[in-house]
Amino acid sequence: MKISIEHVAIYTLDLERLKYFYQKYFNAKSNEKYQNKSGFSSYFLTFSSGARIEIMSHTELVNREVIDKANGINHLAFSVGSREEVIAITEKIVNDGYTLLSPPRKTGDGYFESCVSDPDGNRVEITE
């Protein structure tokens, strides 16, 4: 049996804003927007590796506080190929006004990475 993660889904109050972030900084390709009569809408964002994120919204969606060090999914990690790209993409994201959570650095587990917040406060690691 061959198992792989098909996609990860993220709810958002602003589909267009979140789609733009992942398209601009991580070259995501989007499908056409899906909407149904119950108030649900979504996009699938596909990255060059084939990995996908579904970003979803609903008219009844409520906002929840984003906190670190709580159980559940903590972050998404994107490999960008080199230390130079980690630094360049991180600088671009921060210069555009998004929050830097940790600057580019070598971690204890051997990664060269940075961490930023997407527009909804989700943690996004950028690795080489």
ROTIVO-902387 format. One record per atom (N, C-alpha, C): residue in three letters; x, y, z negated. Coordinates in steps of 0.001 Angstrom, whole numbers, padded with zeros to 6 digits, always signed. Each point is the difference from the previous one (the first is absolute). Layout:
ROTIVO-902387
AlaXYZ ...
END
This chain:
ROTIVO-902387
Met+000850-001178+000000 Met-000850+001178+000000 Met+000896+001241+000000 Lys-000282+000931+000913 Lys+000726+001261+000071 Lys-000904+001093-000562 Ile+000464+000692-001025 Ile-000806+001032-000647 Ile+000716+001335+000121 Ser-000753+001031+000313 Ser+000548+001354+000012 Ser-001085+000952-000495 Ile+000422+001147-000480 Ile-000965+001018-000394 Ile-000537+000630+001275 Glu-001306+000002+000177 Glu-000624+000535+001213 Glu-000050+001518-000059 His-000419+000556-001116 His+000032+001443-000196 His-000250+000318-001470 Val+000295+001229-000354 Val-000289+000548-001323 Val-000986+001136+000227 Ala-000988+000140-000880 Ala-001022+001030+000161 Ala+000115+001044-001101 Ile-000204+001258+000389 Ile+000066+001121-000928 Ile-001256+000844+000186 Tyr-000734+000245-001072 Tyr-001114+000939+000061 Tyr+000533+001420-000107 Thr-000634+000915+000722 Thr+000374+001406-000032 Thr-001242+000867+000127 Leu+000061+001177-000583 Leu-001080+000967+000158 Leu+000138+000776+001312 Asp+001182-000062+000640 Asp+000238+000755+001228 Asp+000752-000872+001008 Leu-000754-000717+000824 Leu+000592-000913+000986 Leu+000962+000705+000948 Glu-000398+001138+000508 Glu+000812+000677+001011 Glu+001336+000460-000585 Arg-000014+000519-001204 Arg+001231+000460-000653 Arg+000954-001164-000231 Leu-000517-001118-000488 Leu+000858-001152-000282 Leu+000517-000620+001297 Lys-000842-000072+001012 Lys+000425-000519+001301 Lys+001138+000852+000555 Tyr-000140+001296-000057 Tyr+001013+000922+000504 Tyr+001348-000232-000696 Phe-000009-000165-001305 Phe+001239-000219-000759 Phe+000753-001225+000515 Tyr-000690-001122+000108 Tyr+000674-001233+000421 Tyr+000367+000030+001484 Gln-000738+000721+000808 Gln+000373+000156+001398 Gln+001237+000892+000141 Lys-000003+001119-000696 Lys+001086+000972+000143 Lys+001339-000530-000509 Tyr-000002-000612-001179 Tyr+001268-000365-000633 Tyr+000432-001439+000258 Phe-000947-000889+000317 Phe+000347-001418+000158 Phe-000450-000566+001350 Asn-000356+000875+000919 Asn-000342-000376+001381 Asn-001123-001029+000097 Ala-000957+000072-000916 Ala-001138-000920+000058 Ala-000843+000284+001240 Lys-000528-001056+000579 Lys-000946+000104+001109 Lys-001379-000352-000550 Ser-000985+000801+000342 Ser-001343-000178-000540 Ser-000955-000540+001052 Asn-000944-000810-000463 Asn-001097-000395+000874 Asn-001057+001096-000028 Glu-001103-000213+000692 Glu-001127+000929-000052 Glu-000676-000123-001361 Lys-000541+001087-000458 Lys-000677+000018-001294 Lys-001232-000908+000034 Tyr-000123-000802-001052 Tyr-001180-000841-000172 Tyr-000912+000670-001024 Gln-001296+000045+000275 Gln-000978+000511-000953 Gln-001232-000880+000045 Asn-000607-000184-001168 Asn-001281-000708+000003 Asn-001061+000851-000689 Lys-001202-000482-000017 Lys-001121+000776-000528 Lys-000044+000056-001515 Ser+000802-000829-000678 Ser-000008+000000-001465 Ser+000911+001068-000602 Gly+000706+000770+000847 Gly+000874+001055-000504 Gly+001472-000363+000008 Phe+000330-001194+000494 Phe+001384-000467+000055 Phe+000645+000402+001322 Ser+001274+000394-000063 Ser+000770+000271+001209 Ser+001451-000400-000245 Ser+000716-000312+001095 Ser+001381-000443-000169 Ser+000792+000121+001286 Tyr+001318-000043-000174 Tyr+000958-000137+001094 Tyr+000953-001126-000379 Phe+000506-000715+000993 Phe+001129-000890-000189 Phe+001228+000711+000549 Leu+001034+000109-000810 Leu+001265+000593+000400 Leu+001007-001121+000178 Thr+000624-000064+001166 Thr+000956-001061+000313 Thr+001382+000610+000161 Phe+000991-000653-000614 Phe+001382+000461+000036 Phe+000795-000854+000981 Ser+001188+000462+000372 Ser+000775-000664+001056 Ser+000317-001459-000318 Ser+000045-000364-001276 Ser+000273-001387-000374 Ser-001219-000899+000182 Gly-001178+000610+000190 Gly-001251-000749+000069 Gly-000789+000064-001297 Ala+000624+000483-001072 Ala-000714+000153-001276 Ala-001125+001010+000175 Arg-001085-000200-000775 Arg-001149+000893+000119 Arg-000507+000435-001368 Ile-000527+001225-000017 Ile-000719+000540-001146 Ile-001388+000374+000494 Glu-001004-000362-000762 Glu-001345+000491+000292 Glu-000256+001143-000969 Ile-000296+001172+000533 Ile-000401+001098-000870 Ile-001512+000137+000127 Met-000659+000112-001143 Met-001457-000090-000052 Met-000583+001150-000807 Ser-001205+000374+000328 Ser-000721+000987-000779 Ser-001464-000418-000082 His-000693+000574-000943 His-001428-000279-000177 His-000643+001235-000589 Thr-001225+000253+000401 Thr-000703+001180-000507 Thr-000219-000061-001510 Glu+000042-001187-000592 Glu-000191-000145-001447 Glu+001325-000181-000750 Leu+001100+000216+000679 Leu+001314-000182-000618 Leu+000218+001018-001110 Val+000548-000457-001105 Val+000343+000894-001105 Val+001517+000062-000128 Asn+000482+001132-000441 Asn+001428+000197-000181 Asn+000439-000623-001324 Arg+001166-000629+000006 Arg+000543-000507-001252 Arg+001389+000584-000180 Glu+000393+000127-001231 Glu+001313+000547-000310 Glu+001085-000983+000419 Val+001026+000522+000641 Val+001149-000815+000379 Val+001010+000087-001138 Ile+000357-001146-000567 Ile+000989-000013-001077 Ile+001068-001034+000310 Asp+001193+000274-000464 Asp+001113-000914+000195 Asp+000025-001002-001145 Lys+000635-001111+000238 Lys+000193-001044-001005 Lys-001326-000523-000558 Ala-000939-000227+000911 Ala-001270-000637-000346 Ala-000096-001273+000829 Asn-000747-000977-000492 Asn-000099-001233+000778 Asn-000690+000267+001327 Gly+000268-000844+000950 Gly-000538+000168+001345 Gly+001113+000341+000974 Ile-000363+000266+001217 Ile+000987+000320+001028 Ile+000685+001309-000362 Asn+001337-000005+000072 Asn+000777+001171-000400 Asn+000441+000860+001178 His+000414-000612+001106 His+000505+000797+001112 His-000021-000776+001310 Leu+000135+000750+001082 Leu+000270-000550+001325 Leu+001458+000311+000286 Ala+000697-000901+000655 Ala+001403+000241+000343 Ala+000177-000123+001505 Phe+000677+000976+000579 Phe+000289+000028+001431 Phe+001501-000049+000202 Ser+000475-000948+000790 Ser+001405-000061+000382 Ser+000167+000832+001264 Val+000953+000942-000042 Val+000198+000902+001136 Val+001338-000222+000707 Gly+000785-000996-000439 Gly+001163-000426+000761 Gly+001360+000475-000447 Ser+000079+001137-000687 Ser+001320+000487-000410 Ser-000130+000989-001152 Arg+001118+000203-000690 Arg+000030+001004-001073 Arg-000289+001388+000549 Glu+000543+000280+001172 Glu-000205+001316+000612 Glu-001483+000255+000261 Glu-000715-001032+000452 Glu-001442+000155+000246 Glu-000776+000159-001308 Val+000407-000722-001040 Val-000641+000181-001310 Val+000097+001458-000406 Ile+001199+000551+000090 Ile+000230+001393-000396 Ile-000785+000953+000890 Ala+000057-000188+001319 Ala-000668+000907+000939 Ala-001516-000001-000170 Ile-000603-001180-000092 Ile-001462-000078-000143 Ile-000433+000560-001348 Thr+000755-000312-001043 Thr-000326+000535-001330 Thr+000030+001519+000022 Glu+001044+000582+000583 Glu+000102+001465+000073 Glu-001158+000596+000781 Lys-000367-000626+001103 Lys-001111+000496+000821 Lys-001308-000010-000793 Ile-000265-001099-000688 Ile-001235-000122-000788 Ile-000032+001045-001117 Val+001106+000140-000724 Val+000060+000955-001116 Val-000079+001438+000517 Asn+000690+000289+001092 Asn-000056+001349+000581 Asn-001396+000360+000479 Asp-000812-001001+000323 Asp-001384+000233+000412 Asp-000953+000110-001192 Gly+000554-000035-001224 Gly-000801+000278-001187 Gly-000485-001195-000789 Tyr+000408-001205+000365 Tyr-000406-001179-000756 Tyr+000941-000204-001183 Thr-000441-000746-000982 Thr+000729-000165-001248 Thr+001106-001037+000108 Leu+001191+000391-000416 Leu+001133-000916-000116 Leu-000064-000650-001376 Leu-000094-001323-000035 Leu-000049-000720-001271 Leu+001382-000461-000433 Ser+000851-000369+000964 Ser+001401-000313-000304 Ser+000824+000234+001263 Pro+001140+000665-000148 Pro+000819+000350+001162 Pro+000709-001228+000566 Pro+000518+000109+001221 Pro+000756-001113+000578 Pro+001158-000405-000915 Arg+000091-001315-000237 Arg+001024-000510-000913 Arg+000121-001497+000161 Lys+001092-000550-000490 Lys+000201-001454-000059 Lys-000622-000470-001311 Thr-000882-000978+000072 Thr-000666-000502-001205 Thr+000757-001187-000578 Gly-000333-000350-001218 Gly+000648-001121-000670 Gly-000217-001327+000688 Asp-001088-000129+000756 Asp-000254-001262+000699 Asp+000531+000005+001434 Gly+000834+001012+000335 Gly+000712-000014+001264 Gly-000614+000761+001154 Tyr-001132+000639-000209 Tyr-000625+000776+001071 Tyr+000560+001414+000038 Phe+000050+000573+001191 Phe+000179+001441+000137 Phe-001383+000511+000345 Glu-000566+000832-000849 Glu-001397+000388+000178 Glu-000294+001345-000621 Ser-001134+000535+000402 Ser-000607+001153-000655 Ser-001464-000356-000234 Cys-000699+000873-000709 Cys-001428-000230-000221 Cys-000721+001342+000041 Val-001080+000042+000774 Val-000824+001201+000137 Val-001457-000379-000256 Ser-000833+001014-000144 Ser-001450-000212-000085 Ser-000623+000295+001345 Asp-000944-000853+000403 Asp-000788+000350+001179 Asp-001041+001039-000435 Pro-000837+000499+000891 Pro-000952+001050-000377 Pro-000960-000375-001125 Asp-000229-001292-000210 Asp-000907-000449-001063 Asp+000723-000368-001287 Gly+001319+000164-000034 Gly+000766-000344-001200 Gly+000499-001427-000028 Asn-000230-000769+001070 Asn+000540-001358+000062 Asn+001518+000079+000158 Arg+000707-000874-000723 Arg+001456-000020+000063 Arg+000453-000669+001303 Val+000921+000659+000707 Val+000544-000526+001251 Val+001518-000028-000128 Glu+000561-001220+000012 Glu+001447-000147-000010 Glu+000507+000000+001442 Ile+001125+000673+000187 Ile+000657+000027+001306 Ile+001341-000666-000193 Thr+000216-001135+000658 Thr+001231-000779-000193 Thr+000762-000084+001312 Glu+001301-000334-000142 Glu+000804-000134+001227 Glu-000325-001272+000741 
END
